[in-house]
Amino acid sequence: MATMTRNDFAVRLREKFGLTTADAYKMVDIVFDEICESLINGEEVKFAGFGTFKILDKNARMGRNPKTGASAVISARRVATFRPSNEFRERVANKK
């Protein structure tokens, strides 16, 4: 299975829009930085036809070590989530 990397995004931007390599990398960095900053500030990031990124605050809870069965506290944390739009799901499901 192939992986899409930051470099791949920059190359595609360069090819589609005739950007310089440096400008393409700057654009990719700016987009990802803006997404990160918005999430850090507690904002949802929505892309129509693609999906929504948001941060969830998870409370501390009791869990267990699956190997030993010993109880352990799972600490409170913030996690980034992505929920794909229905249009995105349909496109992925119908692409073979």
Secondary structure, 3 states (H helix, E strand, C coil): CCCCCHHHHHHHHHHHHCCCHHHHHHHHHHHHHHHHHHHHCCCCEEECCCEEEEEEEECCEEEECCCCCCEEEECCEEEEEEEECHHHHHHHHHCC
